[in-house]
Amino acid sequence: MWYGVFLWALVSSLFFHVPAGLLALFTLRHHKYGRFMSVSILLMGIVGPITAGVLTSAAIAGVYRAAGKQMIPFEALTLGTGQTFCVVVVSFLRILATL
């Protein structure tokens, strides 16, 4: 149960972070240190869901198991992409707060 939610969170996170990393690589390719920012963006797209995504997916699966409910694949998709959406929203709000 947790594996389905985790996979959707990982795939949806890569869906957001890969284009952002490629855009950063393209626009900062001549900068001395800026080109390494694209690598950090890509790493966050992978490392973030692996660390925090596993924990939150396990927590969601634990709630479902304790309630005695089965999770259909569409619920796993919704919960996994919802995790990524929350991360993206918090990331944008944090950047705007520093301006």
N, CA, C and O atoms as CSV, one atom per row, in Angstrom:
chain,resi,resn,atom,element,x,y,z
A,1,MET,N,N,0.826,-1.185,0.000
A,1,MET,CA,C,0.000,0.000,0.000
A,1,MET,C,C,0.877,1.259,0.000
A,1,MET,O,O,0.629,2.186,-0.771
A,2,TRP,N,N,1.896,1.293,0.858
A,2,TRP,CA,C,2.746,2.475,0.927
A,2,TRP,C,C,3.597,2.610,-0.328
A,2,TRP,O,O,3.978,3.715,-0.715
A,3,TYR,N,N,3.891,1.484,-0.957
A,3,TYR,CA,C,4.753,1.504,-2.140
A,3,TYR,C,C,4.087,2.240,-3.301
A,3,TYR,O,O,4.756,2.968,-4.034
A,4,GLY,N,N,2.796,2.062,-3.476
A,4,GLY,CA,C,2.078,2.767,-4.539
A,4,GLY,C,C,2.083,4.268,-4.334
A,4,GLY,O,O,2.314,5.024,-5.277
A,5,VAL,N,N,1.833,4.704,-3.116
A,5,VAL,CA,C,1.846,6.138,-2.814
A,5,VAL,C,C,3.260,6.693,-2.999
A,5,VAL,O,O,3.443,7.781,-3.545
A,6,PHE,N,N,4.247,5.938,-2.542
A,6,PHE,CA,C,5.642,6.373,-2.675
A,6,PHE,C,C,6.045,6.510,-4.140
A,6,PHE,O,O,6.689,7.492,-4.510
A,7,LEU,N,N,5.682,5.552,-4.970
A,7,LEU,CA,C,6.053,5.627,-6.380
A,7,LEU,C,C,5.409,6.821,-7.081
A,7,LEU,O,O,6.052,7.486,-7.894
A,8,TRP,N,N,4.148,7.092,-6.772
A,8,TRP,CA,C,3.501,8.252,-7.379
A,8,TRP,C,C,4.121,9.549,-6.892
A,8,TRP,O,O,4.240,10.503,-7.660
A,9,ALA,N,N,4.518,9.599,-5.631
A,9,ALA,CA,C,5.187,10.800,-5.121
A,9,ALA,C,C,6.539,10.989,-5.808
A,9,ALA,O,O,6.912,12.116,-6.134
A,10,LEU,N,N,7.266,9.915,-6.029
A,10,LEU,CA,C,8.567,9.997,-6.689
A,10,LEU,C,C,8.418,10.417,-8.146
A,10,LEU,O,O,9.145,11.293,-8.614
A,11,VAL,N,N,7.489,9.805,-8.862
A,11,VAL,CA,C,7.295,10.134,-10.280
A,11,VAL,C,C,6.806,11.569,-10.449
A,11,VAL,O,O,7.291,12.284,-11.325
A,12,SER,N,N,5.871,11.993,-9.639
A,12,SER,CA,C,5.368,13.362,-9.771
A,12,SER,C,C,6.427,14.381,-9.354
A,12,SER,O,O,6.470,15.482,-9.902
A,13,SER,N,N,7.276,14.030,-8.397
A,13,SER,CA,C,8.358,14.927,-8.022
A,13,SER,C,C,9.366,15.061,-9.156
A,13,SER,O,O,9.841,16.160,-9.441
A,14,LEU,N,N,9.689,13.962,-9.795
A,14,LEU,CA,C,10.590,14.030,-10.943
A,14,LEU,C,C,9.964,14.811,-12.093
A,14,LEU,O,O,10.668,15.476,-12.854
A,15,PHE,N,N,8.649,14.731,-12.218
A,15,PHE,CA,C,7.942,15.476,-13.259
A,15,PHE,C,C,8.129,16.984,-13.083
A,15,PHE,O,O,8.176,17.714,-14.073
A,16,PHE,N,N,8.236,17.461,-11.844
A,16,PHE,CA,C,8.460,18.879,-11.588
A,16,PHE,C,C,9.945,19.246,-11.592
A,16,PHE,O,O,10.319,20.297,-12.112
A,17,HIS,N,N,10.789,18.391,-11.019
A,17,HIS,CA,C,12.176,18.767,-10.808
A,17,HIS,C,C,13.063,18.599,-12.041
A,17,HIS,O,O,14.018,19.358,-12.205
A,18,VAL,N,N,12.782,17.648,-12.896
A,18,VAL,CA,C,13.619,17.462,-14.086
A,18,VAL,C,C,13.517,18.661,-15.027
A,18,VAL,O,O,14.554,19.162,-15.461
A,19,PRO,N,N,12.318,19.148,-15.366
A,19,PRO,CA,C,12.292,20.358,-16.208
A,19,PRO,C,C,12.924,21.584,-15.526
A,19,PRO,O,O,13.575,22.393,-16.187
A,20,ALA,N,N,12.734,21.717,-14.221
A,20,ALA,CA,C,13.342,22.846,-13.511
A,20,ALA,C,C,14.870,22.742,-13.527
A,20,ALA,O,O,15.558,23.747,-13.703
A,21,GLY,N,N,15.393,21.544,-13.346
A,21,GLY,CA,C,16.840,21.349,-13.398
A,21,GLY,C,C,17.406,21.596,-14.782
A,21,GLY,O,O,18.479,22.184,-14.916
A,22,LEU,N,N,16.696,21.153,-15.823
A,22,LEU,CA,C,17.156,21.391,-17.186
A,22,LEU,C,C,17.089,22.874,-17.541
A,22,LEU,O,O,17.966,23.383,-18.238
A,23,LEU,N,N,16.063,23.564,-17.070
A,23,LEU,CA,C,15.968,25.005,-17.294
A,23,LEU,C,C,17.107,25.740,-16.588
A,23,LEU,O,O,17.698,26.660,-17.153
A,24,ALA,N,N,17.411,25.340,-15.365
A,24,ALA,CA,C,18.517,25.961,-14.631
A,24,ALA,C,C,19.845,25.669,-15.315
A,24,ALA,O,O,20.712,26.541,-15.384
A,25,LEU,N,N,20.012,24.464,-15.818
A,25,LEU,CA,C,21.249,24.115,-16.519
A,25,LEU,C,C,21.395,24.935,-17.797
A,25,LEU,O,O,22.487,25.409,-18.110
A,26,PHE,N,N,20.313,25.101,-18.527
A,26,PHE,CA,C,20.358,25.863,-19.770
A,26,PHE,C,C,20.636,27.345,-19.522
A,26,PHE,O,O,21.441,27.950,-20.230
A,27,THR,N,N,19.986,27.923,-18.536
A,27,THR,CA,C,20.143,29.360,-18.310
A,27,THR,C,C,21.430,29.711,-17.569
A,27,THR,O,O,21.942,30.820,-17.721
A,28,LEU,N,N,21.955,28.795,-16.779
A,28,LEU,CA,C,23.169,29.080,-15.994
A,28,LEU,C,C,24.398,28.336,-16.502
A,28,LEU,O,O,25.355,28.149,-15.750
A,29,ARG,N,N,24.391,27.914,-17.749
A,29,ARG,CA,C,25.480,27.074,-18.256
A,29,ARG,C,C,26.808,27.821,-18.353
A,29,ARG,O,O,27.860,27.183,-18.323
A,30,HIS,N,N,26.797,29.144,-18.466
A,30,HIS,CA,C,28.036,29.909,-18.560
A,30,HIS,C,C,28.497,30.458,-17.219
A,30,HIS,O,O,29.594,31.007,-17.123
A,31,HIS,N,N,27.687,30.322,-16.196
A,31,HIS,CA,C,28.045,30.831,-14.870
A,31,HIS,C,C,29.053,29.891,-14.219
A,31,HIS,O,O,28.996,28.675,-14.399
A,32,LYS,N,N,29.980,30.478,-13.455
A,32,LYS,CA,C,31.045,29.666,-12.865
A,32,LYS,C,C,30.520,28.647,-11.859
A,32,LYS,O,O,30.901,27.478,-11.908
A,33,TYR,N,N,29.650,29.077,-10.950
A,33,TYR,CA,C,29.121,28.178,-9.930
A,33,TYR,C,C,27.640,27.868,-10.123
A,33,TYR,O,O,27.131,26.899,-9.560
A,34,GLY,N,N,26.953,28.675,-10.904
A,34,GLY,CA,C,25.512,28.518,-11.079
A,34,GLY,C,C,25.113,27.228,-11.754
A,34,GLY,O,O,24.012,26.726,-11.527
A,35,ARG,N,N,25.998,26.674,-12.591
A,35,ARG,CA,C,25.632,25.422,-13.273
A,35,ARG,C,C,25.458,24.260,-12.304
A,35,ARG,O,O,24.794,23.276,-12.630
A,36,PHE,N,N,26.040,24.364,-11.135
A,36,PHE,CA,C,25.888,23.289,-10.151
A,36,PHE,C,C,24.540,23.353,-9.429
A,36,PHE,O,O,24.149,22.396,-8.761
A,37,MET,N,N,23.838,24.461,-9.559
A,37,MET,CA,C,22.495,24.556,-8.963
A,37,MET,C,C,21.529,23.585,-9.627
A,37,MET,O,O,20.625,23.063,-8.973
A,38,SER,N,N,21.710,23.343,-10.906
A,38,SER,CA,C,20.831,22.392,-11.594
A,38,SER,C,C,21.024,20.989,-11.047
A,38,SER,O,O,20.066,20.219,-10.972
A,39,VAL,N,N,22.232,20.648,-10.667
A,39,VAL,CA,C,22.485,19.329,-10.069
A,39,VAL,C,C,21.788,19.226,-8.721
A,39,VAL,O,O,21.230,18.179,-8.391
A,40,SER,N,N,21.812,20.305,-7.936
A,40,SER,CA,C,21.143,20.265,-6.633
A,40,SER,C,C,19.627,20.185,-6.795
A,40,SER,O,O,18.954,19.540,-5.991
A,41,ILE,N,N,19.085,20.832,-7.824
A,41,ILE,CA,C,17.639,20.747,-8.075
A,41,ILE,C,C,17.258,19.321,-8.436
A,41,ILE,O,O,16.256,18.802,-7.944
A,42,LEU,N,N,18.051,18.683,-9.293
A,42,LEU,CA,C,17.773,17.291,-9.663
A,42,LEU,C,C,17.926,16.342,-8.475
A,42,LEU,O,O,17.142,15.405,-8.321
A,43,LEU,N,N,18.930,16.585,-7.639
A,43,LEU,CA,C,19.104,15.738,-6.450
A,43,LEU,C,C,17.941,15.885,-5.478
A,43,LEU,O,O,17.510,14.904,-4.872
A,44,MET,N,N,17.433,17.096,-5.325
A,44,MET,CA,C,16.284,17.284,-4.434
A,44,MET,C,C,15.040,16.609,-4.989
A,44,MET,O,O,14.172,16.186,-4.225
A,45,GLY,N,N,14.943,16.504,-6.301
A,45,GLY,CA,C,13.820,15.796,-6.905
A,45,GLY,C,C,13.854,14.308,-6.648
A,45,GLY,O,O,12.826,13.636,-6.737
A,46,ILE,N,N,15.034,13.782,-6.327
A,46,ILE,CA,C,15.167,12.349,-6.048
A,46,ILE,C,C,15.277,12.079,-4.553
A,46,ILE,O,O,14.593,11.201,-4.026
A,47,VAL,N,N,16.133,12.829,-3.873
A,47,VAL,CA,C,16.401,12.582,-2.454
A,47,VAL,C,C,15.202,12.945,-1.580
A,47,VAL,O,O,14.915,12.251,-0.603
A,48,GLY,N,N,14.508,14.012,-1.919
A,48,GLY,CA,C,13.353,14.441,-1.122
A,48,GLY,C,C,12.270,13.389,-1.020
A,48,GLY,O,O,11.858,13.041,0.087
A,49,PRO,N,N,11.793,12.870,-2.151
A,49,PRO,CA,C,10.765,11.832,-2.063
A,49,PRO,C,C,11.270,10.525,-1.453
A,49,PRO,O,O,10.501,9.792,-0.830
A,50,ILE,N,N,12.555,10.234,-1.629
A,50,ILE,CA,C,13.059,8.989,-1.048
A,50,ILE,C,C,13.087,9.072,0.470
A,50,ILE,O,O,12.760,8.094,1.142
A,51,THR,N,N,13.469,10.212,1.024
A,51,THR,CA,C,13.538,10.315,2.483
A,51,THR,C,C,12.179,10.633,3.094
A,51,THR,O,O,11.633,9.842,3.864
A,52,ALA,N,N,11.641,11.793,2.747
A,52,ALA,CA,C,10.366,12.205,3.348
A,52,ALA,C,C,9.183,11.461,2.743
A,52,ALA,O,O,8.196,11.200,3.430
A,53,GLY,N,N,9.276,11.122,1.474
A,53,GLY,CA,C,8.179,10.413,0.816
A,53,GLY,C,C,7.934,9.029,1.382
A,53,GLY,O,O,6.788,8.592,1.487
A,54,VAL,N,N,8.999,8.339,1.747
A,54,VAL,CA,C,8.837,7.014,2.350
A,54,VAL,C,C,8.127,7.122,3.691
A,54,VAL,O,O,7.244,6.321,3.999
A,55,LEU,N,N,8.508,8.104,4.480
A,55,LEU,CA,C,7.902,8.254,5.812
A,55,LEU,C,C,6.428,8.646,5.722
A,55,LEU,O,O,5.588,8.073,6.415
A,56,THR,N,N,6.115,9.622,4.872
A,56,THR,CA,C,4.721,10.039,4.777
A,56,THR,C,C,3.855,8.980,4.106
A,56,THR,O,O,2.687,8.819,4.461
A,57,SER,N,N,4.412,8.265,3.147
A,57,SER,CA,C,3.656,7.183,2.513
A,57,SER,C,C,3.383,6.058,3.499
A,57,SER,O,O,2.299,5.476,3.495
A,58,ALA,N,N,4.359,5.749,4.342
A,58,ALA,CA,C,4.151,4.724,5.362
A,58,ALA,C,C,3.114,5.170,6.389
A,58,ALA,O,O,2.330,4.354,6.873
A,59,ALA,N,N,3.106,6.459,6.722
A,59,ALA,CA,C,2.107,6.970,7.668
A,59,ALA,C,C,0.703,6.880,7.071
A,59,ALA,O,O,-0.244,6.500,7.759
A,60,ILE,N,N,0.573,7.228,5.803
A,60,ILE,CA,C,-0.735,7.133,5.140
A,60,ILE,C,C,-1.193,5.679,5.071
A,60,ILE,O,O,-2.357,5.376,5.332
A,61,ALA,N,N,-0.275,4.783,4.719
A,61,ALA,CA,C,-0.622,3.367,4.650
A,61,ALA,C,C,-0.978,2.815,6.026
A,61,ALA,O,O,-1.845,1.949,6.144
A,62,GLY,N,N,-0.313,3.312,7.062
A,62,GLY,CA,C,-0.643,2.879,8.418
A,62,GLY,C,C,-2.042,3.293,8.833
A,62,GLY,O,O,-2.738,2.538,9.512
A,63,VAL,N,N,-2.458,4.480,8.435
A,63,VAL,CA,C,-3.816,4.935,8.744
A,63,VAL,C,C,-4.837,4.065,8.015
A,63,VAL,O,O,-5.847,3.660,8.592
A,64,TYR,N,N,-4.565,3.783,6.752
A,64,TYR,CA,C,-5.476,2.928,5.995
A,64,TYR,C,C,-5.543,1.523,6.604
A,64,TYR,O,O,-6.623,0.940,6.702
A,65,ARG,N,N,-4.411,0.992,7.006
A,65,ARG,CA,C,-4.386,-0.350,7.587
A,65,ARG,C,C,-5.114,-0.377,8.921
A,65,ARG,O,O,-5.846,-1.323,9.211
A,66,ALA,N,N,-4.918,0.664,9.742
A,66,ALA,CA,C,-5.591,0.718,11.038
A,66,ALA,C,C,-7.102,0.857,10.869
A,66,ALA,O,O,-7.876,0.363,11.689
A,67,ALA,N,N,-7.507,1.530,9.808
A,67,ALA,CA,C,-8.934,1.685,9.555
A,67,ALA,C,C,-9.537,0.456,8.884
A,67,ALA,O,O,-10.758,0.339,8.778
A,68,GLY,N,N,-8.685,-0.455,8.434
A,68,GLY,CA,C,-9.168,-1.666,7.786
A,68,GLY,C,C,-9.692,-1.428,6.378
A,68,GLY,O,O,-10.562,-2.161,5.906
A,69,LYS,N,N,-9.175,-0.418,5.710
A,69,LYS,CA,C,-9.632,-0.093,4.359
A,69,LYS,C,C,-8.608,-0.519,3.328
A,69,LYS,O,O,-7.413,-0.599,3.611
A,70,GLN,N,N,-9.093,-0.790,2.129
A,70,GLN,CA,C,-8.227,-1.086,1.000
A,70,GLN,C,C,-7.992,0.189,0.207
A,70,GLN,O,O,-8.874,1.044,0.128
A,71,MET,N,N,-6.809,0.324,-0.379
A,71,MET,CA,C,-6.491,1.499,-1.166
A,71,MET,C,C,-6.544,1.137,-2.646
A,71,MET,O,O,-5.835,0.239,-3.102
A,72,ILE,N,N,-7.387,1.839,-3.388
A,72,ILE,CA,C,-7.443,1.608,-4.820
A,72,ILE,C,C,-6.321,2.421,-5.478
A,72,ILE,O,O,-5.844,3.387,-4.882
A,73,PRO,N,N,-5.891,2.055,-6.684
A,73,PRO,CA,C,-4.766,2.760,-7.323
A,73,PRO,C,C,-4.998,4.261,-7.530
A,73,PRO,O,O,-4.050,5.044,-7.470
A,74,PHE,N,N,-6.243,4.667,-7.770
A,74,PHE,CA,C,-6.497,6.093,-7.949
A,74,PHE,C,C,-6.248,6.868,-6.656
A,74,PHE,O,O,-5.798,8.013,-6.706
A,75,GLU,N,N,-6.530,6.272,-5.515
A,75,GLU,CA,C,-6.238,6.926,-4.239
A,75,GLU,C,C,-4.735,7.071,-4.046
A,75,GLU,O,O,-4.270,8.094,-3.543
A,76,ALA,N,N,-3.967,6.051,-4.444
A,76,ALA,CA,C,-2.510,6.134,-4.345
A,76,ALA,C,C,-1.982,7.257,-5.235
A,76,ALA,O,O,-1.079,7.993,-4.839
A,77,LEU,N,N,-2.547,7.390,-6.440
A,77,LEU,CA,C,-2.157,8.468,-7.342
A,77,LEU,C,C,-2.477,9.821,-6.731
A,77,LEU,O,O,-1.647,10.729,-6.761
A,78,THR,N,N,-3.656,9.960,-6.184
A,78,THR,CA,C,-4.073,11.227,-5.594
A,78,THR,C,C,-3.206,11.598,-4.393
A,78,THR,O,O,-2.789,12.749,-4.257
A,79,LEU,N,N,-2.938,10.636,-3.531
A,79,LEU,CA,C,-2.139,10.927,-2.343
A,79,LEU,C,C,-0.672,11.192,-2.691
A,79,LEU,O,O,-0.045,12.058,-2.081
A,80,GLY,N,N,-0.121,10.466,-3.655
A,80,GLY,CA,C,1.268,10.678,-4.057
A,80,GLY,C,C,1.484,12.014,-4.731
A,80,GLY,O,O,2.437,12.728,-4.419
A,81,THR,N,N,0.597,12.357,-5.660
A,81,THR,CA,C,0.731,13.660,-6.312
A,81,THR,C,C,0.370,14.793,-5.349
A,81,THR,O,O,0.874,15.907,-5.489
A,82,GLY,N,N,-0.488,14.518,-4.387
A,82,GLY,CA,C,-0.806,15.512,-3.361
A,82,GLY,C,C,0.397,15.848,-2.501
A,82,GLY,O,O,0.588,17.001,-2.114
A,83,GLN,N,N,1.206,14.847,-2.204
A,83,GLN,CA,C,2.433,15.105,-1.453
A,83,GLN,C,C,3.366,16.025,-2.239
A,83,GLN,O,O,3.937,16.964,-1.684
A,84,THR,N,N,3.513,15.751,-3.515
A,84,THR,CA,C,4.377,16.589,-4.344
A,84,THR,C,C,3.817,17.993,-4.468
A,84,THR,O,O,4.571,18.966,-4.423
A,85,PHE,N,N,2.507,18.112,-4.623
A,85,PHE,CA,C,1.881,19.427,-4.720
A,85,PHE,C,C,2.147,20.236,-3.454
A,85,PHE,O,O,2.443,21.429,-3.533
A,86,CYS,N,N,2.046,19.600,-2.293
A,86,CYS,CA,C,2.310,20.306,-1.030
A,86,CYS,C,C,3.762,20.767,-0.949
A,86,CYS,O,O,4.038,21.869,-0.473
A,87,VAL,N,N,4.684,19.937,-1.406
A,87,VAL,CA,C,6.104,20.315,-1.397
A,87,VAL,C,C,6.349,21.491,-2.329
A,87,VAL,O,O,7.086,22.413,-1.979
A,88,VAL,N,N,5.746,21.473,-3.505
A,88,VAL,CA,C,5.918,22.575,-4.461
A,88,VAL,C,C,5.336,23.867,-3.906
A,88,VAL,O,O,5.958,24.921,-4.034
A,89,VAL,N,N,4.174,23.810,-3.302
A,89,VAL,CA,C,3.554,25.010,-2.735
A,89,VAL,C,C,4.410,25.576,-1.608
A,89,VAL,O,O,4.633,26.786,-1.554
A,90,VAL,N,N,4.887,24.732,-0.718
A,90,VAL,CA,C,5.733,25.204,0.379
A,90,VAL,C,C,7.035,25.785,-0.158
A,90,VAL,O,O,7.531,26.778,0.376
A,91,SER,N,N,7.595,25.187,-1.202
A,91,SER,CA,C,8.835,25.707,-1.792
A,91,SER,C,C,8.628,27.098,-2.369
A,91,SER,O,O,9.460,27.981,-2.162
A,92,PHE,N,N,7.529,27.306,-3.091
A,92,PHE,CA,C,7.275,28.626,-3.651
A,92,PHE,C,C,6.993,29.652,-2.568
A,92,PHE,O,O,7.446,30.792,-2.674
A,93,LEU,N,N,6.263,29.280,-1.537
A,93,LEU,CA,C,5.967,30.224,-0.467
A,93,LEU,C,C,7.217,30.596,0.312
A,93,LEU,O,O,7.351,31.734,0.760
A,94,ARG,N,N,8.117,29.666,0.476
A,94,ARG,CA,C,9.346,29.945,1.201
A,94,ARG,C,C,10.228,30.907,0.405
A,94,ARG,O,O,10.855,31.787,0.995
A,95,ILE,N,N,10.289,30.760,-0.916
A,95,ILE,CA,C,11.092,31.662,-1.741
A,95,ILE,C,C,10.509,33.067,-1.698
A,95,ILE,O,O,11.253,34.039,-1.568
A,96,LEU,N,N,9.195,33.188,-1.806
A,96,LEU,CA,C,8.558,34.504,-1.790
A,96,LEU,C,C,8.722,35.196,-0.442
A,96,LEU,O,O,8.765,36.424,-0.380
A,97,ALA,N,N,8.812,34.429,0.628
A,97,ALA,CA,C,8.958,35.034,1.952
A,97,ALA,C,C,10.339,35.653,2.132
A,97,ALA,O,O,10.504,36.541,2.968
A,98,THR,N,N,11.330,35.206,1.372
A,98,THR,CA,C,12.679,35.742,1.521
A,98,THR,C,C,12.918,36.977,0.663
A,98,THR,O,O,13.946,37.637,0.815
A,99,LEU,N,N,11.993,37.304,-0.232
A,99,LEU,CA,C,12.208,38.468,-1.100
A,99,LEU,C,C,11.967,39.764,-0.390
A,99,LEU,O,O,12.107,40.831,-0.987
